[in-house]
């Protein structure tokens, strides 16, 4: 079964092209975040503002050694070091509610952890 997480991230318009390049270079990333109509999860465009991207994934094995997870984490780590974090928001919460990662400030009022879940 494995350890599962809930992951939601948002990318503001100034960084969307950079994230789309990550998607274009990796079939694994595209497969991971493609929209699933039945589960109402995956990538969505223009969710908070015109031109932005929001991705929600529930019950996912978010392991750093998985190639698709590594690519997404590399994107956020790179942006985090060069940007002031106003253009990204990343939240992951594991099965243990104390296991949380939060990065960035984009749409912080809309995308947050009220505990024990993610609101968006």
C-alpha positions in Angstrom: 0.0 0.0 0.0 2.6 2.6 1.0 2.5 6.0 2.6 0.0 8.4 1.0 -0.1 12.1 0.9 -2.4 14.9 -0.2 -0.6 17.4 -2.5 -1.8 20.7 -3.8 0.2 23.3 -5.6 -0.4 26.5 -7.5 1.8 28.4 -9.9 1.2 32.1 -10.8 1.2 33.2 -14.5 4.8 34.5 -14.5 6.1 30.9 -13.8 3.6 28.8 -15.8 5.8 28.6 -18.9 8.6 27.3 -16.8 6.4 24.6 -15.3 5.0 23.7 -18.7 8.5 23.1 -19.9 9.0 20.6 -17.0 5.8 18.9 -18.1 6.9 18.8 -21.8 10.2 17.2 -20.8 8.7 14.4 -18.7 6.0 11.9 -19.6 5.9 10.9 -16.0 5.1 14.4 -14.8 2.3 14.7 -17.4 0.9 11.3 -16.4 1.0 12.2 -12.7 -0.8 15.5 -12.9 -3.2 14.9 -15.8 -6.8 15.8 -14.9 -9.0 13.0 -13.8 -12.7 13.9 -14.3 -14.0 11.1 -12.1 -11.8 11.9 -9.1 -11.9 15.7 -9.8 -8.1 15.9 -9.4 -5.1 16.8 -11.4 -4.1 20.0 -13.3 -6.5 22.9 -13.8 -5.8 26.1 -15.6 -7.1 29.6 -14.7 -8.3 28.4 -11.3 -7.6 31.5 -9.1 -6.4 33.9 -11.8 -6.3 33.9 -15.5 -3.1 32.1 -16.7 -2.4 30.2 -13.4 -2.1 26.5 -12.8 -3.4 24.5 -9.8 -2.8 20.8 -9.3 -4.4 18.7 -6.6 -3.5 15.1 -5.9 -5.1 13.0 -3.2 -3.9 9.7 -1.8 -0.6 9.8 -3.8 2.7 8.1 -3.0 4.8 11.3 -3.0 8.2 9.7 -2.7 11.3 11.7 -3.5 12.9 8.9 -5.4 10.1 8.7 -8.0 11.2 10.5 -11.1 8.0 12.6 -11.5 8.1 13.7 -7.9 11.8 14.6 -8.2 11.1 16.8 -11.3 8.3 18.7 -9.6 10.3 19.1 -6.4 13.3 20.4 -8.5 11.1 23.0 -10.1 9.8 24.2 -6.7 13.3 24.2 -5.2 14.7 26.1 -8.1 11.9 28.7 -8.1 12.2 29.0 -4.3 15.8 30.0 -4.5 15.5 32.6 -7.3 11.9 33.9 -6.7 10.5 35.6 -3.7 7.9 32.8 -3.4 5.0 35.1 -4.3 4.4 33.1 -7.5 4.2 29.6 -6.0 2.3 27.7 -3.4 3.1 24.1 -2.5 1.4 22.1 0.2 1.8 18.4 1.1 0.3 16.7 4.1 1.0 13.0 4.8 -1.1 10.4 6.5 0.4 11.7 9.8 -1.1 15.3 10.1 2.3 16.4 11.6 4.0 15.5 8.3 3.6 18.7 6.3 5.5 20.7 3.7 4.5 24.3 2.9 6.3 26.6 0.5 5.4 29.9 -1.2 2.7 32.5 -0.8 0.7 32.5 -4.1 -3.0 32.5 -3.1 -2.1 31.8 0.5 -5.5 32.9 1.6 -7.1 30.3 -0.6 -4.7 27.5 -0.3 -3.8 26.5 3.3 -3.9 23.7 5.9 -6.6 24.2 8.5 -5.6 20.8 9.9 -6.0 18.0 9.3 -6.7 18.7 5.6 -5.8 21.1 2.8 -8.3 23.8 1.7 -8.3 25.2 -1.8 
